Amino acid sequence: MTVVEAIIEGIIQGATEFLPVSSSGHLSLSKHFLGISVDGLLFDVMLHVGTLVAVLAVYYKVVLRLIVAFGLLVKDLVTGQFRWSRMNEDRRLLIMLIIALVPLFLLFLPVPGTGMKVKDFADVFATDNDIVLEGCALIVTSILLTLGILASRRSQGAHLVMRKKYEHNGREAFRVSDAIAVGVTQCIAAVFPGVSRSGSTLSVGLMRGVDRQAALDFSFVLGIPSILAASVLTVKDAIHENVAVEAAPLIAGMVTAAVVGFLAIKLLRWMVTTNKLHVFAWYTLILGIVSVVVGVIEHTTGVNVFTGAAITFS
């Protein structure tokens, strides 16, 4: 991999990890369309590190508060001083995040008759030559975003009519059922490249009646342990892979992913507050349809439409 290719992958990873358009889907499609070959799992790790730096740069204050809240929570549990009545904003957010992370353990369950775990299907879907699945998943992302937008508009209308009833702190608006719904959605998005993690979790939060900014912040902060876990698991596989990679592409990809990721978070926060999420709904719909059409053509011809290389389907 060249430095230029690494920068391209860094841009794609940084932008699509946080914008509601699916990073896994775009990385899979970019490799298919552009013919870029990724030199081993270590490069994927560095891209994840870059995006992790980006989200921490934006939400470091929240993360520090959550760390303090976790320490105090453990102290209260050990000393028997824990009381639900003493639940403040940070502690409540921490508990909701923990609940939302629990469904991720489903990814490690074995699938009978396949010899694989649920999470392994993500790699199978992302590395095959069939992009029809990515296209369908992008269309699903578009549908989820549209439903989230409609739900948000209904909530805004109710807020205007019954202002006192709907005035609340965004984070406190999250209930246990909301956290479970968002967590299960994140678990599903982790399996299918093309289903956006940020887009789907944000949309489900909106459909559950959560405030737009609260749903977005919850989605981003929830992504921190998810990205960290993905990096750790990939490092484990990368060690066994033992593939030599030049330092320049690694650094270029990581730095690009971090910078672009930071800008992407800022952009999405602005677009959510200004009611412009429909842009991503249209984008994922169009890209999804194009991917399905191209995939069907490739199934028929057995040739990659963009590179001209012969392809086989398992």
C-alpha positions as CSV (number, residue, x, y, z in Angstrom):
1,M,0.0,0.0,0.0
2,T,1.3,3.5,-0.9
3,V,1.0,6.6,1.2
4,V,-1.6,8.0,-1.1
5,E,-3.8,4.9,-0.8
6,A,-3.3,5.0,3.0
7,I,-4.6,8.6,3.0
8,I,-7.6,7.7,0.9
9,E,-8.4,4.8,3.3
10,G,-7.9,7.2,6.2
11,I,-10.3,9.8,4.7
12,I,-12.9,7.1,4.2
13,Q,-12.5,5.6,7.6
14,G,-12.4,9.0,9.4
15,A,-15.5,10.4,7.6
16,T,-17.6,7.3,7.5
17,E,-16.9,6.0,11.1
18,F,-18.9,9.0,12.5
19,L,-21.1,10.2,9.6
20,P,-24.2,8.0,9.4
21,V,-23.1,6.3,6.1
22,S,-21.3,3.1,7.4
23,S,-17.5,2.9,7.6
24,S,-17.4,-0.8,7.0
25,G,-19.6,-0.5,4.0
26,H,-17.5,2.3,2.5
27,L,-14.2,0.5,3.2
28,S,-15.6,-2.7,1.5
29,L,-16.9,-0.8,-1.5
30,S,-13.7,1.3,-1.8
31,K,-11.6,-1.8,-2.0
32,H,-13.9,-3.3,-4.5
33,F,-14.3,-0.2,-6.7
34,L,-10.8,1.2,-6.5
35,G,-8.9,-2.1,-6.2
36,I,-7.0,-0.9,-3.2
37,S,-5.3,-3.8,-1.3
38,V,-4.9,-3.3,2.4
39,D,-1.6,-4.6,3.8
40,G,-2.8,-6.7,6.7
41,L,-4.8,-6.2,9.8
42,L,-2.3,-3.8,11.4
43,F,-3.4,-1.0,9.1
44,D,-7.0,-1.6,10.2
45,V,-5.8,-1.2,13.8
46,M,-4.1,2.1,13.0
47,L,-7.3,3.4,11.3
48,H,-9.3,2.5,14.4
49,V,-6.7,4.3,16.6
50,G,-7.1,7.4,14.5
51,T,-10.9,7.4,14.8
52,L,-10.6,6.7,18.6
53,V,-8.3,9.8,18.9
54,A,-10.9,11.9,17.0
55,V,-13.9,11.0,19.2
56,L,-11.8,11.4,22.4
57,A,-10.7,14.8,21.2
58,V,-14.3,15.9,21.0
59,Y,-15.8,14.2,24.1
60,Y,-12.8,14.1,26.4
61,K,-14.6,16.1,29.1
62,V,-17.5,13.6,29.0
63,V,-15.1,10.7,29.2
64,L,-13.3,12.2,32.2
65,R,-16.6,12.7,34.0
66,L,-17.6,9.1,33.3
67,I,-14.3,7.8,34.6
68,V,-14.9,9.8,37.8
69,A,-18.5,8.6,38.0
70,F,-17.3,5.0,37.5
71,G,-14.8,5.3,40.4
72,L,-17.4,6.8,42.7
73,L,-20.0,4.1,41.7
74,V,-17.6,1.3,42.5
75,K,-16.7,2.9,45.8
76,D,-20.4,3.2,46.7
77,L,-21.1,-0.4,45.8
78,V,-18.1,-1.7,47.8
79,T,-19.0,0.4,50.9
80,G,-22.7,-0.3,50.6
81,Q,-23.6,3.4,50.1
82,F,-25.1,3.0,46.7
83,R,-28.6,4.6,46.4
84,W,-30.7,5.1,43.3
85,S,-31.9,8.4,44.8
86,R,-28.3,9.7,44.5
87,M,-28.2,9.0,40.8
88,N,-26.8,12.1,39.1
89,E,-26.5,12.8,35.3
90,D,-23.1,11.3,34.8
91,R,-23.8,8.2,36.8
92,R,-27.0,7.6,35.0
93,L,-25.3,8.1,31.6
94,L,-22.6,5.6,32.7
95,I,-25.2,2.9,33.6
96,M,-27.1,3.4,30.4
97,L,-23.9,3.0,28.4
98,I,-23.0,-0.2,30.2
99,I,-26.5,-1.6,29.5
100,A,-26.1,-0.6,25.8
101,L,-22.8,-2.4,25.6
102,V,-24.1,-5.7,27.0
103,P,-25.7,-6.9,23.6
104,L,-22.2,-6.8,22.0
105,F,-21.4,-10.1,23.8
106,L,-23.9,-11.7,21.4
107,L,-21.3,-11.3,18.7
108,F,-19.1,-13.9,20.4
109,L,-21.8,-16.6,20.4
110,P,-21.1,-19.6,18.1
111,V,-23.5,-20.1,15.1
112,P,-24.5,-23.8,15.0
113,G,-23.3,-25.7,11.9
114,T,-20.9,-23.0,10.7
115,G,-17.9,-23.3,13.1
116,M,-17.9,-19.5,13.3
117,K,-19.0,-16.9,15.8
118,V,-21.5,-14.2,14.9
119,K,-18.8,-11.6,14.6
120,D,-17.0,-13.6,12.0
121,F,-19.7,-13.1,9.5
122,A,-18.8,-9.4,9.3
123,D,-15.4,-10.4,7.9
124,V,-17.0,-12.8,5.5
125,F,-19.4,-10.3,4.2
126,A,-16.8,-7.5,3.9
127,T,-14.1,-9.6,2.1
128,D,-16.2,-11.4,-0.5
129,N,-16.7,-10.1,-4.0
130,D,-20.4,-9.7,-3.7
131,I,-21.4,-6.0,-3.0
132,V,-25.2,-6.6,-3.3
133,L,-25.3,-7.2,0.5
134,E,-23.5,-3.9,1.1
135,G,-26.0,-2.1,-1.2
136,C,-29.0,-3.6,0.6
137,A,-27.5,-2.7,4.0
138,L,-27.0,0.9,2.9
139,I,-30.6,1.0,1.8
140,V,-31.5,-0.2,5.3
141,T,-29.4,2.6,6.8
142,S,-31.3,5.1,4.6
143,I,-34.7,3.7,5.8
144,L,-33.6,3.9,9.5
145,L,-32.4,7.5,9.1
146,T,-35.7,8.5,7.4
147,L,-37.7,6.9,10.3
148,G,-35.4,8.7,12.8
149,I,-35.9,12.0,11.1
150,L,-39.7,11.6,11.0
151,A,-39.7,10.6,14.7
152,S,-37.6,13.7,15.6
153,R,-40.0,15.9,13.7
154,R,-42.9,14.5,15.7
155,S,-41.1,15.1,18.9
156,Q,-40.3,18.6,17.9
157,G,-44.0,19.2,17.2
158,A,-44.9,17.8,20.6
159,H,-42.3,20.0,22.3
160,L,-43.8,23.1,20.8
161,V,-47.3,22.2,21.9
162,M,-46.4,20.9,25.4
163,R,-43.1,22.7,26.2
164,K,-43.1,22.1,29.9
165,K,-43.7,18.4,29.5
166,Y,-40.9,17.9,27.1
167,E,-38.3,20.1,28.6
168,H,-35.7,17.8,30.1
169,N,-32.0,17.1,30.2
170,G,-31.1,15.0,27.2
171,R,-29.0,12.4,28.9
172,E,-31.6,11.9,31.7
173,A,-34.2,11.2,28.9
174,F,-32.5,7.8,28.2
175,R,-34.4,4.9,29.8
176,V,-33.2,1.3,30.3
177,S,-35.4,0.2,27.4
178,D,-33.8,2.9,25.2
179,A,-30.3,1.8,26.0
180,I,-31.2,-1.9,25.3
181,A,-32.7,-0.9,21.9
182,V,-29.7,1.1,20.9
183,G,-27.3,-1.6,22.1
184,V,-29.0,-4.3,20.1
185,T,-29.0,-2.1,17.1
186,Q,-25.3,-1.5,17.4
187,C,-24.8,-5.3,17.7
188,I,-26.6,-5.8,14.4
189,A,-24.7,-3.0,12.7
190,A,-21.5,-4.7,13.6
191,V,-22.3,-7.7,11.6
192,F,-23.5,-6.2,8.3
193,P,-21.2,-3.9,6.4
194,G,-23.3,-1.0,5.1
195,V,-25.5,-0.7,8.2
196,S,-24.1,2.5,9.8
197,R,-23.4,2.1,13.5
198,S,-23.7,5.8,14.2
199,G,-26.7,6.2,11.9
200,S,-28.6,3.2,13.2
201,T,-28.0,3.9,16.9
202,L,-28.9,7.6,16.4
203,S,-32.0,6.8,14.5
204,V,-33.2,4.2,17.1
205,G,-32.6,6.8,19.8
206,L,-34.8,9.3,17.9
207,M,-37.5,6.7,17.2
208,R,-37.5,6.0,21.0
209,G,-38.3,9.7,21.6
210,V,-34.9,10.8,22.8
211,D,-33.7,14.4,22.2
212,R,-31.6,14.7,19.0
213,Q,-28.5,16.0,20.7
214,A,-28.8,13.5,23.5
215,A,-29.2,10.6,21.1
216,L,-26.2,11.8,19.0
217,D,-23.9,12.2,22.0
218,F,-24.9,8.8,23.4
219,S,-24.2,7.2,20.0
220,F,-20.7,8.8,19.8
221,V,-19.7,8.0,23.4
222,L,-21.1,4.5,23.0
223,G,-18.8,4.1,20.1
224,I,-15.6,4.7,22.2
225,P,-15.5,1.3,23.9
226,S,-16.8,-0.3,20.7
227,I,-13.9,1.1,18.7
228,L,-11.5,0.3,21.4
229,A,-12.7,-3.3,21.6
230,A,-12.5,-3.6,17.8
231,S,-8.9,-2.4,17.9
232,V,-7.9,-4.8,20.7
233,L,-9.4,-7.8,18.9
234,T,-7.8,-6.8,15.6
235,V,-4.4,-6.4,17.3
236,K,-4.7,-10.0,18.6
237,D,-5.3,-11.2,15.0
238,A,-2.7,-8.9,13.6
239,I,0.0,-10.5,15.8
240,H,-0.8,-13.9,14.5
241,E,-0.9,-12.6,10.9
242,N,2.7,-11.4,11.1
243,V,2.6,-9.2,8.0
244,A,5.3,-6.6,7.5
245,V,3.9,-3.1,6.8
246,E,5.8,0.1,6.1
247,A,5.6,2.8,8.8
248,A,4.8,5.7,6.4
249,P,1.4,4.3,5.2
250,L,0.5,3.4,8.8
251,I,1.1,6.8,10.2
252,A,-0.4,8.6,7.2
253,G,-3.6,6.5,7.5
254,M,-3.9,7.0,11.3
255,V,-3.3,10.8,11.2
256,T,-5.7,11.2,8.3
257,A,-8.4,9.2,10.0
258,A,-8.0,11.2,13.2
259,V,-8.2,14.6,11.5
260,V,-11.0,13.7,9.2
261,G,-12.9,11.9,12.0
262,F,-12.7,15.0,14.2
263,L,-14.1,17.2,11.5
264,A,-16.8,14.6,10.7
265,I,-18.0,14.6,14.3
266,K,-18.2,18.4,14.3
267,L,-20.1,18.3,11.0
268,L,-22.6,15.8,12.1
269,R,-23.3,17.6,15.3
270,W,-24.0,20.7,13.3
271,M,-26.2,18.9,10.8
272,V,-28.3,17.3,13.5
273,T,-29.0,20.6,15.2
274,T,-29.9,22.2,11.9
275,N,-32.1,19.3,10.7
276,K,-30.0,18.2,7.8
277,L,-29.9,14.5,8.4
278,H,-32.0,13.9,5.3
279,V,-28.8,14.5,3.2
280,F,-27.4,11.2,4.5
281,A,-30.6,9.4,4.0
282,W,-30.6,10.3,0.3
283,Y,-26.9,9.6,0.0
284,T,-27.1,6.1,1.5
285,L,-30.2,5.3,-0.6
286,I,-28.5,6.3,-3.9
287,L,-25.2,4.6,-3.1
288,G,-27.1,1.5,-2.0
289,I,-29.1,1.3,-5.2
290,V,-26.0,1.8,-7.3
291,S,-24.2,-0.9,-5.4
292,V,-27.0,-3.4,-5.8
293,V,-27.2,-2.6,-9.6
294,V,-23.5,-3.0,-10.0
295,G,-23.4,-6.1,-7.9
296,V,-26.1,-7.7,-10.1
297,I,-24.2,-6.8,-13.2
298,E,-21.1,-8.4,-11.8
299,H,-23.0,-11.5,-10.9
300,T,-24.1,-11.7,-14.5
301,T,-20.8,-11.0,-16.2
302,G,-18.3,-12.3,-13.7
303,V,-16.2,-9.2,-14.1
304,N,-15.5,-6.3,-11.8
305,V,-17.2,-3.3,-13.4
306,F,-14.6,-0.8,-12.2
307,T,-11.3,-2.8,-12.4
308,G,-12.1,-5.2,-15.2
309,A,-10.8,-8.1,-13.2
310,A,-12.5,-11.5,-13.3
311,I,-14.3,-12.3,-10.1
312,T,-15.8,-15.4,-8.6
313,F,-18.5,-15.7,-6.0
314,S,-18.6,-18.2,-3.2
